[in-house]
Amino acid sequence: MNVELIRMLFLVILAGTFLLERILDYLNMRHTVTKIPEEVSDVYDKDAYRKSQLYKRENTRFSLISSSFSLLIMVAAIVFGIFGILDRFLEARTGSYYMLVLLFFGILAFVSDLINTPFEIWDTFRIEEKYGFNKTTPRTFLLDKLKGWLLMIILGGGILLLITWLYGMTGRYFWLLAWGAITLFSVVMNMFYSNLIVPLFNKQQPLEAGPLRDKIETFARQVGYRLNNIYVIDGSRRSSKANAYFTGLGPKKRIVLYDTLIEELDEDEIVAVLAHEIGHYKKKHSLSGMLIGIVQTGIMLYLFSLFVAVPELSKALGGATASFHIGLIAFTILYSPLSMLLGIGMNLFSRRNEYQADAYASDNYRSEPLISGLKKLSRSSLGNLTPHPLYVFVYYSHPPLLQRIRRMRSFAA
């Protein structure tokens, strides 16, 4: 294979992905209707609707600037062989290949984070602040950064070291053992994420006794859902946006409510949202999603095992010969178009699941409290009521509010 052609292929993939994303952003930004559909006409008044459109446009323009900068950095790294330069620099100063790999990716991750931090600061303290969402203090922002780096070093470094060791020990068939290790890690993280990771960033407290908890427990008994853990998380510490989610497996499963959700929704609406989350559990969406993710990981690792030893891929990024760490970067670039296609498939699957969970809530509780709750959540987050259909197809893991309302009312009919 020709090294120059491979390098050109890398640049074409990066530029093509960037162009496609910007076209979708442009279509979505320009997709503004003059008359809001009747089903969602009560979400915004005239001023709030205009504010939601301004928020969408400002985020789109900011995404253009930040992604353009990232593209330029990546193109420069490929054209000038930065990855190879860093590899040779570390090789001359380290006596262990494992240390080289850890330092190589550690430096790249640190520099990448350093480059992205000004954009994160602008997004958090300028855009989100301007539209009334930001509750993050500079201290919280800095602590989140430090904790994120610590987790990256411990978890990311540990997994990277394990995969590198497996590759060195078993060669081409390392992907099978790596697949098993990553699968085990994913299952453990699914079970213990709320116990181990979330407390590093947020406080979680059991939902206190009272009318709301009584209503939730009554509904759970009616549908045969064993409810042991209902937690409230201090989401208001960082943002005014509200959410709720289901996490964990088996005895470690729990439902988590944002404190902002409890503030914005009335009790019936909260129970309806919980009915939706229980619907995900009853339909085994979390389990099926995890299984699909495991299969995708296996496919990715197998393909990686075919490409990692090809010297031309590493040389196209400035390497002297085939190497595991530079080959991983090369494969990541080559895999990105397939990753986008798989992401679209997962979003289709996720949107189907959301419709099913809505149907479960409608059948076993009521649709109108869920509809009114979703409207409030959309209003409080300045959600886009009329996104472009193609943008929805590619990016949305949840159906747009209008489609969810129409589907739920068709269930009721």
C-alpha positions as CSV (number, residue, x, y, z in Angstrom):
1,M,0.0,0.0,0.0
2,N,1.2,3.5,-0.8
3,V,1.8,5.6,2.3
4,E,0.9,8.9,0.7
5,L,-2.4,7.5,-0.6
6,I,-3.2,6.3,2.9
7,R,-2.3,9.7,4.4
8,M,-4.6,11.3,1.8
9,L,-7.4,8.9,2.7
10,F,-7.1,9.9,6.4
11,L,-7.5,13.6,5.4
12,V,-10.4,12.8,3.1
13,I,-12.2,10.9,5.9
14,L,-11.7,13.7,8.4
15,A,-12.7,16.4,5.9
16,G,-15.7,14.4,4.6
17,T,-17.0,13.8,8.2
18,F,-16.5,17.4,9.0
19,L,-18.4,18.6,5.9
20,L,-21.3,16.2,6.5
21,E,-21.7,17.3,10.1
22,R,-21.6,21.0,9.1
23,I,-24.2,20.4,6.4
24,L,-26.5,18.7,8.9
25,D,-25.9,21.6,11.4
26,Y,-26.8,24.1,8.7
27,L,-29.9,22.3,7.7
28,N,-31.1,22.1,11.3
29,M,-30.3,25.7,12.0
30,R,-32.2,26.9,9.0
31,H,-35.2,24.6,9.6
32,T,-37.4,27.2,11.4
33,V,-41.2,27.1,10.9
34,T,-43.3,30.2,11.0
35,K,-46.3,28.4,12.7
36,I,-45.7,26.0,15.6
37,P,-47.7,22.8,15.3
38,E,-50.8,22.8,17.4
39,E,-49.7,19.9,19.7
40,V,-46.8,22.0,20.9
41,S,-48.1,25.5,20.5
42,D,-48.4,25.9,24.3
43,V,-44.7,25.1,25.0
44,Y,-43.4,28.6,24.2
45,D,-44.8,32.0,24.0
46,K,-43.5,34.3,21.2
47,D,-40.5,35.6,23.1
48,A,-39.5,32.2,24.5
49,Y,-39.8,30.6,21.1
50,R,-37.5,33.3,19.7
51,K,-35.1,32.6,22.5
52,S,-35.0,28.9,21.8
53,Q,-34.1,29.7,18.1
54,L,-31.3,32.0,19.1
55,Y,-30.0,29.3,21.5
56,K,-30.0,26.8,18.7
57,R,-28.2,29.1,16.3
58,E,-25.6,30.2,18.8
59,N,-24.8,26.6,19.6
60,T,-24.5,25.8,15.9
61,R,-22.1,28.6,15.3
62,F,-20.1,27.7,18.3
63,S,-19.9,24.1,17.1
64,L,-18.7,25.3,13.7
65,I,-15.8,27.3,15.3
66,S,-14.8,24.5,17.8
67,S,-15.0,21.7,15.3
68,S,-13.1,23.7,12.6
69,F,-10.3,24.3,15.1
70,S,-10.2,20.6,16.0
71,L,-10.0,19.6,12.3
72,L,-7.1,22.0,11.7
73,I,-5.2,20.6,14.6
74,M,-5.7,17.0,13.4
75,V,-4.8,17.8,9.8
76,A,-1.6,19.5,11.0
77,A,-0.7,16.5,13.2
78,I,-1.1,14.2,10.1
79,V,0.6,16.4,7.6
80,F,3.6,17.2,9.8
81,G,3.9,13.7,11.3
82,I,3.4,14.9,14.9
83,F,2.4,11.4,16.1
84,G,5.7,10.0,14.7
85,I,7.7,12.8,16.2
86,L,6.2,12.2,19.6
87,D,6.8,8.5,19.3
88,R,10.5,8.9,18.5
89,F,10.9,11.4,21.3
90,L,9.4,9.0,23.9
91,E,11.2,6.0,22.5
92,A,14.5,7.7,23.1
93,R,13.6,8.4,26.7
94,T,11.8,5.3,27.9
95,G,13.1,1.8,28.4
96,S,9.7,0.2,28.5
97,Y,7.2,-0.1,25.6
98,Y,4.3,-0.1,28.1
99,M,5.5,3.2,29.6
100,L,5.9,4.6,26.1
101,V,2.3,3.7,25.2
102,L,1.0,5.2,28.5
103,L,3.0,8.4,28.0
104,F,2.1,8.7,24.3
105,F,-1.7,8.6,24.9
106,G,-1.4,10.5,28.1
107,I,0.4,13.4,26.4
108,L,-2.1,13.4,23.5
109,A,-5.1,13.3,25.9
110,F,-3.7,16.1,28.0
111,V,-2.8,18.3,25.0
112,S,-6.3,17.6,23.5
113,D,-8.0,18.6,26.8
114,L,-5.8,21.7,27.1
115,I,-6.9,22.8,23.6
116,N,-10.6,22.0,24.2
117,T,-10.7,23.7,27.7
118,P,-11.1,27.3,26.4
119,F,-14.1,26.1,24.3
120,E,-15.6,24.3,27.3
121,I,-15.2,27.5,29.4
122,W,-16.9,29.6,26.7
123,D,-19.7,27.1,26.3
124,T,-20.3,26.8,30.1
125,F,-19.7,30.3,31.3
126,R,-20.8,32.3,28.2
127,I,-23.4,30.5,26.2
128,E,-25.1,28.4,29.0
129,E,-24.8,31.4,31.4
130,K,-26.4,33.7,28.8
131,Y,-29.4,31.6,28.4
132,G,-29.9,30.9,32.2
133,F,-28.7,27.3,32.4
134,N,-25.3,27.4,34.0
135,K,-25.0,26.8,37.7
136,T,-21.4,25.6,37.6
137,T,-18.9,27.7,39.6
138,P,-15.2,28.0,38.5
139,R,-14.3,25.9,41.5
140,T,-16.7,23.1,40.5
141,F,-15.4,23.3,36.8
142,L,-11.8,23.0,37.9
143,L,-12.6,20.1,40.3
144,D,-14.5,18.3,37.6
145,K,-11.4,18.6,35.4
146,L,-9.1,17.2,38.0
147,K,-11.4,14.3,38.8
148,G,-11.8,13.6,35.1
149,W,-8.1,13.5,34.6
150,L,-7.7,11.2,37.6
151,L,-10.3,8.8,36.3
152,M,-8.7,8.9,32.8
153,I,-5.3,7.9,34.3
154,I,-6.7,5.1,36.5
155,L,-9.4,3.6,34.3
156,G,-8.3,4.7,30.8
157,G,-4.7,4.0,31.6
158,G,-5.5,0.6,33.1
159,I,-7.6,-0.6,30.2
160,L,-5.0,0.7,27.7
161,L,-2.2,-1.1,29.5
162,L,-4.2,-4.3,29.6
163,I,-5.0,-4.3,25.9
164,T,-1.4,-3.4,25.0
165,W,-0.1,-6.3,27.2
166,L,-2.6,-8.7,25.6
167,Y,-1.5,-7.7,22.2
168,G,2.1,-8.2,23.1
169,M,1.4,-11.6,24.6
170,T,-1.0,-13.1,22.1
171,G,-0.5,-11.2,18.8
172,R,-3.2,-11.1,16.2
173,Y,-5.8,-13.0,18.3
174,F,-5.5,-10.5,21.2
175,W,-8.9,-9.1,20.3
176,L,-10.7,-12.1,21.8
177,L,-9.2,-11.6,25.2
178,A,-9.5,-7.8,25.0
179,W,-13.2,-8.2,24.0
180,G,-13.7,-10.4,27.1
181,A,-11.9,-7.9,29.4
182,I,-13.8,-4.9,28.0
183,T,-17.1,-6.8,28.3
184,L,-16.4,-7.6,31.9
185,F,-15.5,-4.0,32.6
186,S,-18.7,-2.8,30.9
187,V,-20.9,-5.1,33.0
188,V,-19.1,-4.0,36.2
189,M,-19.4,-0.3,35.4
190,N,-23.1,-0.8,34.5
191,M,-23.7,-2.3,37.9
192,F,-21.7,0.0,40.0
193,Y,-21.5,3.3,38.1
194,S,-23.9,5.1,40.4
195,N,-22.1,3.7,43.5
196,L,-18.5,4.4,42.4
197,I,-18.3,7.1,39.8
198,V,-21.3,9.4,40.3
199,P,-20.4,10.2,44.0
200,L,-17.2,11.7,42.8
201,F,-19.1,14.4,41.0
202,N,-22.6,14.6,42.5
203,K,-24.4,13.9,45.8
204,Q,-27.2,11.3,45.6
205,Q,-29.7,10.9,48.4
206,P,-32.7,8.6,48.7
207,L,-36.0,10.2,47.9
208,E,-37.5,11.3,51.2
209,A,-40.7,9.9,52.5
210,G,-43.8,11.8,51.5
211,P,-46.7,12.0,49.0
212,L,-44.3,11.8,45.9
213,R,-42.6,8.7,47.2
214,D,-45.9,7.1,48.1
215,K,-47.3,7.7,44.6
216,I,-44.2,6.2,43.0
217,E,-44.2,3.1,45.2
218,T,-47.9,2.6,44.7
219,F,-47.4,2.7,40.9
220,A,-44.4,0.4,41.1
221,R,-46.4,-2.2,43.1
222,Q,-49.3,-2.0,40.6
223,V,-47.0,-2.9,37.7
224,G,-45.0,-5.5,39.6
225,Y,-41.7,-3.5,39.7
226,R,-39.5,-4.2,42.7
227,L,-38.5,-0.7,43.6
228,N,-35.8,-0.5,46.3
229,N,-33.7,2.5,45.2
230,I,-35.1,5.9,44.2
231,Y,-32.4,8.6,44.4
232,V,-32.3,12.4,44.0
233,I,-29.1,13.8,42.4
234,D,-28.0,17.4,42.8
235,G,-28.1,18.2,39.1
236,S,-28.8,21.9,40.0
237,R,-25.2,22.1,41.1
238,R,-24.1,22.4,37.5
239,S,-27.2,23.2,35.3
240,S,-30.8,24.2,35.6
241,K,-31.7,21.5,33.0
242,A,-33.7,18.5,34.3
243,N,-33.5,14.8,33.7
244,A,-34.2,11.3,35.1
245,Y,-32.6,8.0,34.3
246,F,-32.5,4.3,35.0
247,T,-29.1,2.7,35.8
248,G,-27.6,-0.5,37.1
249,L,-28.4,-4.2,36.7
250,G,-30.0,-6.8,38.9
251,P,-30.0,-5.8,42.6
252,K,-28.0,-2.7,41.8
253,K,-30.6,-1.1,39.6
254,R,-31.9,2.3,40.7
255,I,-33.9,5.2,39.4
256,V,-32.3,8.6,39.6
257,L,-34.2,11.9,39.6
258,Y,-32.6,15.3,39.2
259,D,-33.5,17.7,41.9
260,T,-34.4,20.2,39.0
261,L,-36.9,17.6,37.7
262,I,-38.7,17.5,41.1
263,E,-38.8,21.3,41.2
264,E,-40.2,21.8,37.7
265,L,-42.8,18.9,37.5
266,D,-45.8,18.1,39.6
267,E,-46.2,14.8,41.3
268,D,-48.3,13.2,38.5
269,E,-45.8,14.3,35.9
270,I,-42.9,12.8,37.9
271,V,-44.7,9.5,38.3
272,A,-45.4,9.5,34.5
273,V,-41.7,10.1,33.8
274,L,-40.9,7.2,36.3
275,A,-43.4,5.0,34.5
276,H,-41.5,5.7,31.3
277,E,-38.2,4.7,32.9
278,I,-39.8,1.6,34.4
279,G,-41.0,0.9,30.8
280,H,-37.4,0.8,29.7
281,Y,-36.6,-1.8,32.4
282,K,-39.7,-3.9,31.6
283,K,-38.9,-3.9,27.9
284,K,-35.2,-4.9,28.7
285,H,-33.9,-1.9,26.8
286,S,-30.9,-1.4,29.0
287,L,-29.9,-5.1,28.7
288,S,-30.4,-5.2,24.9
289,G,-28.5,-2.0,24.4
290,M,-25.6,-3.3,26.4
291,L,-25.6,-6.6,24.4
292,I,-25.6,-4.6,21.1
293,G,-22.7,-2.5,22.5
294,I,-20.8,-5.6,23.3
295,V,-21.2,-7.0,19.8
296,Q,-20.1,-3.7,18.3
297,T,-17.0,-3.7,20.5
298,G,-16.2,-7.2,19.3
299,I,-16.5,-6.2,15.7
300,M,-14.4,-3.1,16.2
301,L,-11.6,-5.1,18.0
302,Y,-11.6,-7.8,15.3
303,L,-11.2,-5.2,12.6
304,F,-8.5,-3.5,14.6
305,S,-6.6,-6.7,14.8
306,L,-6.5,-6.9,11.0
307,F,-5.1,-3.4,10.6
308,V,-2.9,-2.8,13.6
309,A,0.1,-4.7,12.2
310,V,0.0,-3.0,8.8
311,P,3.2,-0.8,8.7
312,E,1.9,1.6,6.1
313,L,-0.9,2.8,8.4
314,S,1.6,3.8,11.1
315,K,4.0,5.3,8.6
316,A,1.2,7.5,7.2
317,L,1.0,9.1,10.6
318,G,4.7,9.6,10.8
319,G,5.7,6.4,12.4
320,A,8.9,4.6,11.4
321,T,7.3,1.1,11.4
322,A,4.2,-0.7,12.5
323,S,3.3,0.1,16.1
324,F,0.4,-0.7,18.3
325,H,-0.2,2.9,19.6
326,I,0.1,4.7,16.3
327,G,-1.9,1.9,14.6
328,L,-4.7,2.5,17.1
329,I,-4.9,6.2,16.0
330,A,-4.8,5.2,12.3
331,F,-7.6,2.7,12.9
332,T,-9.7,5.2,14.8
333,I,-9.7,7.5,11.8
334,L,-10.5,4.7,9.3
335,Y,-13.2,3.3,11.6
336,S,-15.0,6.7,12.0
337,P,-17.3,6.4,8.9
338,L,-18.4,2.9,10.1
339,S,-18.8,4.3,13.6
340,M,-21.1,7.0,12.3
341,L,-23.2,4.4,10.5
342,L,-23.4,2.2,13.6
343,G,-24.3,5.3,15.6
344,I,-27.2,6.0,13.3
345,G,-28.4,2.5,13.7
346,M,-28.2,2.8,17.5
347,N,-30.2,6.0,17.4
348,L,-32.9,4.3,15.4
349,F,-32.9,1.5,18.0
350,S,-33.0,4.0,20.8
351,R,-35.9,6.1,19.3
352,R,-37.9,2.9,18.9
353,N,-37.2,2.1,22.6
354,E,-38.4,5.6,23.6
355,Y,-41.7,5.1,21.8
356,Q,-42.1,1.7,23.5
357,A,-41.4,3.2,27.0
358,D,-43.9,6.0,26.2
359,A,-46.4,3.4,25.3
360,Y,-45.8,1.5,28.5
361,A,-46.3,4.7,30.5
362,S,-49.5,5.5,28.6
363,D,-50.9,2.0,29.1
364,N,-50.0,1.6,32.7
365,Y,-50.3,5.2,34.0
366,R,-51.6,8.0,31.8
367,S,-50.2,9.7,28.7
368,E,-51.3,13.3,29.5
369,P,-49.1,13.8,32.6
370,L,-46.1,12.5,30.6
371,I,-46.9,14.8,27.7
372,S,-47.3,17.9,30.0
373,G,-44.0,16.9,31.8
374,L,-42.1,16.5,28.6
375,K,-43.4,19.9,27.5
376,K,-42.1,21.5,30.7
377,L,-38.7,19.8,30.3
378,S,-38.5,21.0,26.7
379,R,-39.5,24.6,27.7
380,S,-37.0,24.7,30.5
381,S,-34.1,23.5,28.2
382,L,-35.1,25.6,25.2
383,G,-35.6,22.4,23.2
384,N,-35.9,22.6,19.5
385,L,-39.6,21.8,18.6
386,T,-39.1,21.4,14.9
387,P,-35.6,19.9,14.2
388,H,-34.7,19.0,10.6
389,P,-35.8,15.3,9.9
390,L,-32.3,14.4,8.5
391,Y,-30.7,15.8,11.6
392,V,-33.0,13.8,13.8
393,F,-32.3,10.7,11.7
394,V,-28.5,11.0,12.2
395,Y,-28.2,12.4,15.8
396,Y,-31.3,12.1,17.9
397,S,-31.4,9.2,20.4
398,H,-34.9,10.4,21.4
399,P,-37.8,11.2,19.1
400,P,-38.6,14.9,18.8
401,L,-41.3,16.1,21.3
402,L,-44.0,16.6,18.6
403,Q,-43.6,13.0,17.3
404,R,-43.7,11.6,20.8
405,I,-46.9,13.5,21.6
406,R,-48.6,12.3,18.4
407,R,-47.6,8.7,19.0
408,M,-48.8,8.8,22.6
409,R,-52.2,10.2,21.6
410,S,-52.5,7.6,18.9
411,F,-51.9,5.0,21.6
412,A,-54.7,6.5,23.7
413,A,-57.0,6.6,20.6
